[in-house]
Amino acid sequence: MRPGEGIALLAFGASAVIMLIIRFRWPEKFSGFGRVPPPGPAHAGRFAALRDEDYDLVLRGEVRVNHRYVTWPPASLLVSRDQAELRVKGAEPIRISRAEVTGLWWVRSPFRRGLKFRTASGRLDKVTIWPRGQAESRLAELGWH
C-alpha cells in the first residue's frame, strides 16, 4: 500500500461514519430534514383554504428549512394579509398564520438578504428564505413587518 492510499482510505472511512451518524441521528434531533413542527393549537385553526390565485403576493427564491437547502426549483412563498404558505418541492407546505408571527427578521449575507419569521413558540427558527426582488417593501404593504 502506498503512503497516500492509507490516508485516503482513512478519510473515506471517517466520512462514511459521519454520514451514517447524520443519516440516523439528526432526523431524530431535528424532527427530520426539511420539516418544522406544526402550529400550536391556538393558531392551527386560523388557516383559510386559499387557492393559489387568492394570495396577494408570490415570492420565489432559495430556502433553508431545518438543515435542508433548496436552490432549484425555487421555493414559493405565497402571502396574503392573514397567512402565508411556504412551498418547497418534495416537502409538505409550511403554513404560517399572521397572528403567530411576532415580526420579520432580515438577515444579511454578502450577496443577498434572507427572511426569517419570528414566533413566540420558535417553531420557524430553522426556516430562512432568500426571496428575489423587493420583498421587504412588498411584505410591508400587506402588513408583514
MDAnalysis code that builds the backbone (N, CA, C; Angstrom):
import MDAnalysis as mda
import numpy as np

u = mda.Universe.empty(435, n_residues=145, atom_resindex=np.repeat(np.arange(145), 3), trajectory=True)
u.add_TopologyAttr("name", ["N", "CA", "C"] * 145)
u.add_TopologyAttr("resid", np.arange(1, 146))
u.add_TopologyAttr("resname", ["MET", "ARG", "PRO", "GLY", "GLU", "GLY", "ILE", "ALA", "LEU", "LEU", "ALA", "PHE", "GLY", "ALA", "SER", "ALA", "VAL", "ILE", "MET", "LEU", "ILE", "ILE", "ARG", "PHE", "ARG", "TRP", "PRO", "GLU", "LYS", "PHE", "SER", "GLY", "PHE", "GLY", "ARG", "VAL", "PRO", "PRO", "PRO", "GLY", "PRO", "ALA", "HIS", "ALA", "GLY", "ARG", "PHE", "ALA", "ALA", "LEU", "ARG", "ASP", "GLU", "ASP", "TYR", "ASP", "LEU", "VAL", "LEU", "ARG", "GLY", "GLU", "VAL", "ARG", "VAL", "ASN", "HIS", "ARG", "TYR", "VAL", "THR", "TRP", "PRO", "PRO", "ALA", "SER", "LEU", "LEU", "VAL", "SER", "ARG", "ASP", "GLN", "ALA", "GLU", "LEU", "ARG", "VAL", "LYS", "GLY", "ALA", "GLU", "PRO", "ILE", "ARG", "ILE", "SER", "ARG", "ALA", "GLU", "VAL", "THR", "GLY", "LEU", "TRP", "TRP", "VAL", "ARG", "SER", "PRO", "PHE", "ARG", "ARG", "GLY", "LEU", "LYS", "PHE", "ARG", "THR", "ALA", "SER", "GLY", "ARG", "LEU", "ASP", "LYS", "VAL", "THR", "ILE", "TRP", "PRO", "ARG", "GLY", "GLN", "ALA", "GLU", "SER", "ARG", "LEU", "ALA", "GLU", "LEU", "GLY", "TRP", "HIS"])
u.atoms.positions = np.array([
    [0.852, -1.178, 0.000],
    [0.000, 0.000, 0.000],
    [0.895, 1.236, 0.000],
    [0.581, 2.156, -0.875],
    [1.341, 3.407, -0.951],
    [0.952, 4.313, 0.216],
    [1.825, 5.247, 0.593],
    [1.538, 6.114, 1.750],
    [0.250, 6.927, 1.593],
    [-0.056, 7.434, 0.439],
    [-1.261, 8.242, 0.240],
    [-2.537, 7.421, 0.268],
    [-2.454, 6.128, -0.065],
    [-3.646, 5.285, -0.080],
    [-4.214, 5.066, 1.320],
    [-3.351, 4.920, 2.303],
    [-3.817, 4.729, 3.680],
    [-4.569, 5.943, 4.204],
    [-4.066, 7.118, 3.899],
    [-4.722, 8.351, 4.339],
    [-6.064, 8.507, 3.629],
    [-6.090, 8.196, 2.328],
    [-7.347, 8.295, 1.585],
    [-8.379, 7.305, 2.110],
    [-7.928, 6.085, 2.421],
    [-8.839, 5.085, 2.961],
    [-9.371, 5.502, 4.334],
    [-8.513, 6.070, 5.167],
    [-8.928, 6.558, 6.484],
    [-9.942, 7.699, 6.343],
    [-9.681, 8.626, 5.424],
    [-10.603, 9.749, 5.210],
    [-11.953, 9.254, 4.698],
    [-11.947, 8.297, 3.790],
    [-13.188, 7.737, 3.277],
    [-13.979, 7.050, 4.391],
    [-13.303, 6.272, 5.223],
    [-13.981, 5.593, 6.341],
    [-14.567, 6.575, 7.337],
    [-13.819, 7.633, 7.649],
    [-14.310, 8.638, 8.587],
    [-15.529, 9.357, 8.030],
    [-15.483, 9.710, 6.742],
    [-16.647, 10.399, 6.162],
    [-17.860, 9.477, 6.090],
    [-17.653, 8.184, 5.864],
    [-18.778, 7.240, 5.858],
    [-19.418, 7.144, 7.229],
    [-18.627, 7.120, 8.280],
    [-19.163, 7.070, 9.642],
    [-19.934, 8.346, 9.957],
    [-19.397, 9.486, 9.560],
    [-20.083, 10.764, 9.802],
    [-21.416, 10.801, 9.065],
    [-21.442, 10.338, 7.832],
    [-22.691, 10.321, 7.068],
    [-23.727, 9.397, 7.703],
    [-23.306, 8.291, 8.247],
    [-24.246, 7.399, 8.932],
    [-24.813, 8.055, 10.185],
    [-23.970, 8.746, 10.918],
    [-24.449, 9.446, 12.120],
    [-25.463, 10.515, 11.726],
    [-25.144, 11.300, 10.699],
    [-26.069, 12.337, 10.242],
    [-27.375, 11.717, 9.782],
    [-27.288, 10.638, 9.029],
    [-28.484, 10.000, 8.469],
    [-29.433, 9.491, 9.539],
    [-28.902, 8.930, 10.608],
    [-29.764, 8.289, 11.593],
    [-29.977, 9.095, 12.866],
    [-29.116, 10.037, 13.194],
    [-29.273, 10.785, 14.438],
    [-29.927, 12.141, 14.237],
    [-29.570, 12.874, 13.191],
    [-30.112, 14.208, 13.009],
    [-31.599, 14.235, 12.785],
    [-32.191, 13.330, 12.020],
    [-33.649, 13.384, 11.890],
    [-34.359, 13.256, 13.234],
    [-33.805, 12.481, 14.155],
    [-34.405, 12.381, 15.489],
    [-34.267, 13.702, 16.229],
    [-33.098, 14.291, 16.144],
    [-32.818, 15.512, 16.884],
    [-33.566, 16.721, 16.341],
    [-33.700, 16.815, 15.024],
    [-34.269, 18.000, 14.394],
    [-35.621, 17.759, 13.735],
    [-36.332, 16.732, 14.068],
    [-37.648, 16.413, 13.514],
    [-37.588, 16.068, 12.038],
    [-36.443, 15.750, 11.520],
    [-36.315, 15.395, 10.109],
    [-35.887, 16.586, 9.280],
    [-35.076, 16.329, 8.275],
    [-34.629, 17.384, 7.382],
    [-35.827, 17.983, 6.663],
    [-35.866, 19.303, 6.571],
    [-36.909, 19.970, 5.814],
    [-38.270, 19.983, 6.476],
    [-38.348, 19.672, 7.756],
    [-39.638, 19.654, 8.440],
    [-39.610, 20.634, 9.611],
    [-40.757, 21.196, 9.898],
    [-40.912, 22.048, 11.066],
    [-42.113, 21.542, 11.854],
    [-42.144, 21.822, 13.142],
    [-43.314, 21.402, 13.927],
    [-44.580, 22.085, 13.436],
    [-45.730, 21.471, 13.637],
    [-46.987, 22.117, 13.242],
    [-47.277, 23.307, 14.145],
    [-48.151, 24.198, 13.710],
    [-48.507, 25.335, 14.564],
    [-49.198, 24.868, 15.840],
    [-49.081, 25.673, 16.866],
    [-49.716, 25.350, 18.135],
    [-51.232, 25.367, 18.014],
    [-51.923, 24.822, 19.002],
    [-53.387, 24.747, 18.946],
    [-54.066, 26.106, 18.787],
    [-53.471, 27.152, 19.332],
    [-54.081, 28.473, 19.233],
    [-54.086, 28.998, 17.794],
    [-53.131, 28.547, 16.972],
    [-53.018, 29.057, 15.609],
    [-53.391, 28.036, 14.549],
    [-53.573, 26.791, 14.919],
    [-53.817, 25.730, 13.936],
    [-55.126, 25.931, 13.175],
    [-56.150, 26.459, 13.808],
    [-57.441, 26.605, 13.151],
    [-57.618, 27.900, 12.392],
    [-56.580, 28.711, 12.280],
    [-56.708, 30.023, 11.652],
    [-56.420, 30.038, 10.160],
    [-56.158, 28.908, 9.575],
    [-55.795, 28.881, 8.163],
    [-57.035, 28.730, 7.299],
    [-57.167, 29.631, 6.342],
    [-58.257, 29.540, 5.370],
    [-57.762, 28.715, 4.184],
    [-58.665, 28.012, 3.568],
    [-58.316, 27.224, 2.380],
    [-58.287, 28.162, 1.179],
    [-57.097, 28.643, 0.841],
    [-56.953, 29.579, -0.268],
    [-56.397, 28.872, -1.494],
    [-56.891, 29.278, -2.654],
    [-56.315, 28.808, -3.910],
    [-55.091, 29.668, -4.206],
    [-54.272, 29.234, -5.116],
    [-53.059, 29.985, -5.443],
    [-53.368, 31.420, -5.873],
    [-54.420, 31.601, -6.644],
    [-54.751, 32.939, -7.129],
    [-55.354, 33.844, -6.056],
    [-55.730, 33.289, -4.895],
    [-56.279, 34.096, -3.805],
    [-55.192, 34.794, -2.988],
    [-53.950, 34.368, -3.129],
    [-52.859, 35.020, -2.409],
    [-52.515, 36.337, -3.097],
    [-52.100, 37.318, -2.299],
    [-51.803, 38.649, -2.819],
    [-50.392, 38.775, -3.382],
    [-49.487, 37.919, -2.933],
    [-48.087, 38.051, -3.289],
    [-47.447, 36.668, -3.385],
    [-46.637, 36.470, -4.391],
    [-45.867, 35.232, -4.531],
    [-44.403, 35.615, -4.661],
    [-43.593, 35.129, -3.735],
    [-42.154, 35.356, -3.765],
    [-41.467, 34.031, -4.052],
    [-40.484, 34.065, -4.908],
    [-39.719, 32.851, -5.207],
    [-38.263, 33.078, -4.818],
    [-37.620, 31.986, -4.440],
    [-36.216, 32.092, -4.085],
    [-35.703, 30.832, -3.430],
    [-34.510, 30.932, -2.920],
    [-33.876, 29.819, -2.236],
    [-34.398, 29.743, -0.811],
    [-34.304, 28.563, -0.229],
    [-34.822, 28.384, 1.119],
    [-33.968, 27.356, 1.861],
    [-33.876, 27.552, 3.159],
    [-33.251, 26.566, 4.038],
    [-34.265, 26.259, 5.133],
    [-34.664, 24.992, 5.191],
    [-35.643, 24.547, 6.178],
    [-35.040, 23.393, 6.952],
    [-34.733, 23.633, 8.213],
    [-34.219, 22.602, 9.111],
    [-33.114, 21.776, 8.455],
    [-32.043, 22.454, 8.093],
    [-30.841, 21.835, 7.537],
    [-31.017, 21.296, 6.121],
    [-32.098, 21.599, 5.464],
    [-32.279, 21.217, 4.066],
    [-32.268, 22.498, 3.246],
    [-31.359, 22.561, 2.300],
    [-31.183, 23.759, 1.496],
    [-31.656, 23.473, 0.076],
    [-32.561, 24.295, -0.433],
    [-33.130, 24.085, -1.769],
    [-32.879, 25.336, -2.603],
    [-32.218, 25.126, -3.737],
    [-31.987, 26.241, -4.657],
    [-32.808, 26.102, -5.930],
    [-32.966, 24.868, -6.403],
    [-33.720, 24.645, -7.631],
    [-34.565, 23.406, -7.511],
    [-35.800, 23.388, -7.907],
    [-36.565, 24.557, -8.330],
    [-36.782, 25.488, -7.142],
    [-36.925, 26.768, -7.421],
    [-37.052, 27.713, -6.308],
    [-38.303, 27.448, -5.464],
    [-38.175, 27.748, -4.200],
    [-39.316, 27.636, -3.299],
    [-40.268, 28.804, -3.558],
    [-41.520, 28.630, -3.170],
    [-42.526, 29.677, -3.337],
    [-43.086, 30.057, -1.978],
    [-43.105, 31.344, -1.704],
    [-43.749, 31.871, -0.509],
    [-44.975, 32.628, -0.982],
    [-46.154, 32.074, -0.699],
    [-47.416, 32.700, -1.072],
    [-47.924, 33.451, 0.151],
    [-48.242, 34.727, -0.031],
    [-48.569, 35.588, 1.107],
    [-49.898, 36.294, 0.878],
    [-50.747, 36.283, 1.905],
    [-51.949, 37.128, 1.943],
    [-51.835, 37.962, 3.221],
    [-52.823, 38.770, 3.503],
    [-52.761, 39.599, 4.712],
    [-52.797, 38.773, 5.996],
    [-53.472, 37.630, 5.987],
    [-53.679, 36.850, 7.209],
    [-52.824, 35.604, 7.332],
    [-52.243, 35.136, 6.238],
    [-51.476, 33.904, 6.311],
    [-50.459, 33.844, 5.182],
    [-49.503, 32.948, 5.349],
    [-48.501, 32.685, 4.319],
    [-48.313, 31.187, 4.228],
    [-47.837, 30.751, 3.078],
    [-47.582, 29.331, 2.872],
    [-46.277, 29.195, 2.103],
    [-45.358, 28.436, 2.653],
    [-44.073, 28.185, 2.020],
    [-44.116, 26.809, 1.381],
    [-43.877, 26.773, 0.082],
    [-43.905, 25.512, -0.653],
    [-42.513, 25.193, -1.170],
    [-42.053, 24.018, -0.805],
    [-40.753, 23.525, -1.236],
    [-40.986, 22.174, -1.888],
    [-40.449, 21.984, -3.075],
    [-40.663, 20.722, -3.785],
    [-40.143, 19.553, -2.946],
    [-40.980, 18.537, -2.829],
    [-40.602, 17.341, -2.095],
    [-40.877, 17.398, -0.602],
    [-41.530, 18.456, -0.140],
    [-41.839, 18.585, 1.286],
    [-43.271, 19.090, 1.441],
    [-43.846, 18.831, 2.595],
    [-45.188, 19.335, 2.854],
    [-45.135, 20.850, 3.059],
    [-46.178, 21.575, 2.656],
    [-46.175, 23.034, 2.792],
    [-46.104, 23.459, 4.257],
    [-45.454, 24.571, 4.480],
    [-45.361, 25.157, 5.819],
    [-46.336, 26.312, 5.856],
    [-47.349, 26.210, 6.690],
    [-48.365, 27.257, 6.806],
    [-48.039, 28.155, 7.989],
    [-48.162, 29.452, 7.752],
    [-47.781, 30.450, 8.745],
    [-48.938, 31.409, 8.922],
    [-49.461, 31.497, 10.125],
    [-50.541, 32.427, 10.437],
    [-49.934, 33.785, 10.801],
    [-50.530, 34.869, 10.307],
    [-50.034, 36.211, 10.642],
    [-50.112, 36.453, 12.145],
    [-51.125, 35.905, 12.801],
    [-51.266, 36.080, 14.246],
    [-50.141, 35.386, 15.007],
    [-49.562, 34.360, 14.431],
    [-48.477, 33.623, 15.077],
    [-47.141, 34.369, 14.984],
    [-46.972, 35.177, 13.942],
    [-45.705, 35.855, 13.690],
    [-45.621, 37.134, 14.515],
    [-44.547, 37.246, 15.302],
    [-44.333, 38.444, 16.105],
    [-43.517, 39.489, 15.368],
    [-42.873, 39.085, 14.286],
    [-42.093, 40.020, 13.479],
    [-41.270, 39.293, 12.437],
    [-40.753, 40.066, 11.492],
    [-39.869, 39.522, 10.480],
    [-38.445, 39.938, 10.816],
    [-37.523, 39.058, 10.564],
    [-36.122, 39.326, 10.826],
    [-35.371, 39.171, 9.514],
    [-34.755, 40.238, 9.062],
    [-34.000, 40.212, 7.810],
    [-32.537, 39.980, 8.135],
    [-31.991, 38.881, 7.628],
    [-30.587, 38.538, 7.853],
    [-29.793, 38.900, 6.607],
    [-28.561, 39.288, 6.812],
    [-27.723, 39.706, 5.694],
    [-26.631, 38.673, 5.436],
    [-26.354, 38.498, 4.159],
    [-25.189, 37.746, 3.729],
    [-24.477, 38.647, 2.713],
    [-23.294, 38.292, 2.260],
    [-22.577, 39.217, 1.364],
    [-23.329, 39.599, 0.091],
    [-24.160, 38.706, -0.438],
    [-24.773, 38.983, -1.733],
    [-26.290, 39.083, -1.721],
    [-26.929, 38.886, -0.582],
    [-28.397, 38.876, -0.563],
    [-28.921, 39.076, 0.855],
    [-30.245, 39.195, 0.938],
    [-30.914, 39.327, 2.238],
    [-31.861, 38.156, 2.411],
    [-31.841, 37.590, 3.606],
    [-32.711, 36.470, 3.910],
    [-33.800, 36.881, 4.880],
    [-34.895, 36.164, 4.857],
    [-36.059, 36.449, 5.692],
    [-36.295, 35.302, 6.655],
    [-36.465, 35.657, 7.924],
    [-36.837, 34.686, 8.953],
    [-38.104, 35.202, 9.641],
    [-38.978, 34.282, 9.994],
    [-40.201, 34.628, 10.711],
    [-39.963, 34.427, 12.201],
    [-40.212, 35.459, 12.984],
    [-40.116, 35.335, 14.443],
    [-41.470, 34.917, 14.990],
    [-41.454, 33.924, 15.860],
    [-42.677, 33.472, 16.531],
    [-42.375, 33.294, 18.002],
    [-43.403, 33.376, 18.831],
    [-43.224, 33.174, 20.262],
    [-42.809, 31.735, 20.571],
    [-43.316, 30.785, 19.802],
    [-43.008, 29.375, 20.045],
    [-41.646, 28.971, 19.497],
    [-41.112, 29.713, 18.528],
    [-39.829, 29.374, 17.932],
    [-39.900, 28.261, 16.899],
    [-41.099, 27.898, 16.460],
    [-41.221, 26.769, 15.533],
    [-40.646, 27.065, 14.151],
    [-40.506, 28.326, 13.781],
    [-39.977, 28.684, 12.471],
    [-38.534, 29.184, 12.533],
    [-37.851, 28.931, 13.636],
    [-36.475, 29.401, 13.803],
    [-35.518, 28.806, 12.775],
    [-35.802, 27.636, 12.282],
    [-34.904, 26.972, 11.337],
    [-35.370, 27.131, 9.890],
    [-36.131, 28.196, 9.620],
    [-36.610, 28.480, 8.266],
    [-36.037, 29.827, 7.833],
    [-35.304, 29.834, 6.719],
    [-34.776, 31.066, 6.141],
    [-35.082, 31.052, 4.654],
    [-35.601, 32.176, 4.164],
    [-35.959, 32.319, 2.755],
    [-35.130, 33.469, 2.190],
    [-34.551, 33.263, 1.014],
    [-33.837, 34.313, 0.305],
    [-34.650, 34.682, -0.920],
    [-35.640, 35.569, -0.747],
    [-36.525, 35.914, -1.870],
    [-35.826, 36.846, -2.864],
    [-36.305, 36.788, -4.085],
    [-35.795, 37.664, -5.140],
    [-36.630, 38.929, -5.179],
    [-36.050, 40.008, -5.616],
    [-36.804, 41.245, -5.800],
    [-36.939, 42.054, -4.517],
    [-37.855, 42.986, -4.543],
    [-38.092, 43.910, -3.432],
    [-39.074, 43.309, -2.432],
    [-38.694, 42.263, -1.772],
    [-39.599, 41.524, -0.902],
    [-39.977, 42.308, 0.350],
    [-39.041, 43.033, 0.924],
    [-39.317, 43.711, 2.193],
    [-40.437, 44.740, 2.056],
    [-40.389, 45.570, 1.057],
    [-41.425, 46.599, 0.880],
    [-42.751, 45.969, 0.483],
    [-42.715, 44.924, -0.325],
    [-43.960, 44.272, -0.761],
    [-44.638, 43.557, 0.418],
    [-43.856, 42.963, 1.314],
    [-44.439, 42.337, 2.500],
    [-44.993, 43.382, 3.462],
    [-44.296, 44.530, 3.588],
    [-44.772, 45.590, 4.476],
    [-46.117, 46.149, 3.989],
    [-46.322, 46.202, 2.686],
    [-47.603, 46.675, 2.151],
    [-48.765, 45.783, 2.594],
    [-48.475, 44.506, 2.815],
    [-49.529, 43.564, 3.255],
    [-49.614, 43.462, 4.783],
    [-48.816, 44.228, 5.493],
    [-48.885, 44.229, 6.949],
    [-47.923, 43.260, 7.623],
    [-47.007, 42.694, 6.861],
    [-45.998, 41.783, 7.427],
    [-44.718, 42.603, 7.651],
    [-44.420, 42.911, 8.890],
    [-43.180, 43.631, 9.207],
    [-42.704, 43.272, 10.587],
])
